[in-house]
Amino acid sequence: MIEAIFSYEFLQNAFAAGLIIGVIAPLLGVFIVVRRLSLIADALSHVTLAGIAGSLYLSQSVASLALLNPLFLGIAASVGGSMLIERLRSLYKHYQELAIPIILSAGIGFGAIFISLAEGFSSDLFGYLFGSVSAVSREDLFIVMGVAVVVLAFVFIFFKELFVLSFDDEYARASGLPAKWIHFMFMIVTALVIAGSMRIVGILLVSSLMTIPVATAMRVTKSFKQTILLSIVFGEISVITGLVSAFYLDLAPGGTIVVTSIFLLLLVLAYKKIKVSRKKGAIA
């Protein structure tokens, strides 16, 4: 496998992009889970699907757009979806959760329309839906690297503000923090991560990489920073194991990555249960 990575550029691209995504997806996922916004990742991923399908359709219909990377329109759709979610949350102040199913449904609807209009890109679309080891180009890798720089800079600069907003939104607003704008930027950054991760994990599974490693880490950690660190560790284990499995078994990497992360979660849950049973037995 190591020899193959050095021999083939597409494997170098896939593993480099996967390692980067294994850091930034769980990193943002911790804040998403703590703020109980897990379904937002699903909504934005379906909006990204609409953008990708629209881009593939336009590349067939307009000759000048034939070489356009679908990732660009996917990112634009995801960012636009995040802005619309925030707008709807402000309109429905007492029913803010309505914004997520509205945008999710819109993403599925537009995606279905573009898929129906276009013909002959089922294999390309499958790679975007569930990830593909061979489809990650050097341009895709550079996009993921750019997204990673934005994400890491955002979290580093606004870590304290994000921490306060995650645990006590009302206190953050009362203390004078620009909560609205920070949350708005957080949504845009989340949209960038979702769109940038789809080549490896797939549009329909990217939200899993942002939440399952976090759920696993939360069972064995005692502090917020520990949760971030272990979430990244579990995310990287899932990505590396998933990509290797996908390469040797010729499977969609999104599926193998997510199944690996679920397996790690089950192992941790089993470990905690055994630990609690032994402790009860010792007390008895």
N, C-alpha and C positions, 0 to 999 in steps of 0.2 A: 504493500500500500504506500509506504514512504517513497519507494522508487517511482511509483506511478505519479505521485504528487510532483516530484521533481521533473518528470518526463512530460506531463501534459499540462498545458496552460489552464484549461477549463477546470481541472482539479485544484490547481493553485488558487484560482479565482473563487471557487466554491468554498474551500476550506478557510481562506482568508476572510471572506464575507461572513461565513458561518461563525467564526471565532469572534468577529466584531459584533454580530447580532446577538451572540450568546452573552455579551456583556450589556449592551444597551437595552435590549428588550426586558430582561428581568429587572434591570436598574429602574426603568420607568414603571415597570409592573408593580414594584413595591408601593409606590405612591398611588397607583391606580387602585390596588386592592385595599389599601388602608382607607382610601377615600370612598370605598364602595362604588367604584365606577367601572367595574370589570366589563360590563356589557357595552361600554363605549368602544372598546377595542373591536368587538364584533361588529358594531354598527359601522365604524370607519373602514373595517376590512371589506364589508360588502359595498360600500361606496367606492372603494379602490377597485373592486371587481368591475363596477360600471365604467370607471375610467379606463381600465385596461381593455375591456371589451369594446368600448367606444374607439379607442386608439387603434385596435386591430381592424375594426370596421373601416375607419378613415384611411388606414394604410392600403386597404383594398380599393376603396372608392376614389381616392385622390392620389394621383401618381406622385405628386410632389411630396407627399407625406409617407411614401412607401418605406423610407429608411428611418422614420421617426421611432425612437425607442419608446415603447409603450409605458415604460416606467415613469416618464415625465408626466404624461397625462394622468397616470395612476396617482402620482404624488399630488398633482393639482386637484384632482377629485377628492382625495383624502383630506387635504388641507381645507378645501371648500366645505366638505362635510363637517369638519370640526368647527368651522366658523358658523355654519348653520345650526349645529347643535347648541352652541352658546347663545345664538340669537333666539332659538326656541325656548331655551331654559329661562331667558329673561322675559319672554312673553308669557310663559306659563309658570310664574313664580311659585305657585302653590302646588303645581303638578309637574315639576321639572323632569321627572322620569319619563314623561311623554315624549320628550325630544328624541330619546334613543330609538324606540320602535318606529317613530316616523321616519327618521333618517335611514335606519336599517331597511325598512320596507321600500323606501325610495331607491336605495342602492340596488336591492334585488330586482326591483321593477325595471329600472333603466338597464341593468346588466342583462336581464332576460330579453329586452327589446333589441339591444345591440347584437346579442348572440343570435337571435332569430333572423335579424337582417343580414348578417354576414354569413359567408359560407367558406368552408375549407380551412379553418384555423383551429380545429378541435384539438390537435396535438399541442399547438402553442398555448391554447387556453388551459389545457390540462396541466402544463408546467407551471402556469401562474396560480392555478387553484391549489395544487398540492406540492409545489416546489420541484426543482430539477437540478441535479448535480451538473449536468452537461450544458445547461442553458445560461449559466452565469458568465457574462462577458466581462472583459476588462473595464468597460464603461460602467457596467452594473456595480463592479467592485469599487470604482472611484466614487460613485453615487453613495454607496453604503458608507464609505470612509468619510465623505462630506457630512452625511447625516450624523455619524458618530461624533464628529467634532462639535457639531451644533448641540447635540444632546449632552455630551460631557461638559461643555462650557456652560450650558444652561443650568444643569444640576449643581455644578460647582459654585456658580455665582449666586444662585437663589436657593441653596440647600436649606438654610435656616427658615426662609419664608415658606418653602414647600413643606417643611416639617411641621411648622405651626398650622398651616392651612389644612394639612392632612388630618390633624388630630382635633383642632378646635377652630373651625371656620369663623365663628362669631367673635371669638377673642381676637383673631387676626384682623378682622375688619374694625373692631373697636380700638385696637392698638395703632391704627393708622396705616397698616400695610395695604399696598395697592392690590388687594386680593383679586379684583376683577381682571386686571391686566395680567397678573401672574398666572391665573387660571386659564386665561385666553392663550397665553404663550405656551402653557403646559399642553393644552389641547393640540396646538399646532405641532409641537415637538412630538407628541404621541402619534399624530397623523403621519409625520415624516418617518418614524420608526416602523409603523405598520406597512407603509408603502415600500420602504427600503428592504423590509424583511421578506417580502413575498416571493422573491426568486428562490430563496432557500427553503423556507418553511411552507410557503403557499398562502394565498389570500385567506382561505377558509380555516387555516390552522394557526395563523400567526398569533391570534389572541391567546392561544394555549401556552405559547412560549413566554408570554408576558404574565401569566397568572399561575400556572401549575408549579414552576420552580419556587415561586413566592409562597404558595400554599405549603410546599414541602419544607421550606426553610422555617416558616412560622411555627412548625411543630417542634423544632429543636433549638430555637434561639430564645434569648431573653432580652434582647435590646434591638432597637431599630437598625443601628449600623450593622449588627451581626446578621440581621435578616437580609439586608442589602448584600453583604458579602457572600453569605451562603446561597442566596438566590442566584447570584452570578455563577458560583461554583456549580450548582445543580444545572443551571442553564448551559454552561460550557460542556459538562458531562453529557447532557442530552444531545447537544449539537454534534459533538465529536462522535459519540457512539452512533447516533442516527445517520450521519453522513457516511461513516465507514460501512454500516449495515446496508445503506442504500446503494453504495458503490458495488459491494460484493454480491448482493442479492438482487440487484437491478430493480429496486423499489423506489417509490416516490419518497424523497428525503423528509418531506413534511410529516408523513405518516410515521416513519421510523423515529423521528425526533420526538414527536408527541407521545408515542407509545413508550419510548424510553423514559420520558419525564413522568409519565403516569406510573411506570414500574418503580421509579425512584420514590415517588410519593407513597406507593403501597408498601415499599420496604421500610420507609420511615414510620408510617402508621403502625406497621407490625412491630417494629422495634420499640416504639413508645408503649404499645399495649403490653408487650412482654415485660418491659421495664416496670410498668405500673403493677402488673400481676406479681412480679417478684417482690416489689416493695410491700405490697399488701400481705404476701406470704411471710415476709420477714417480721412484719409487725404482729401478725397472728401467732 
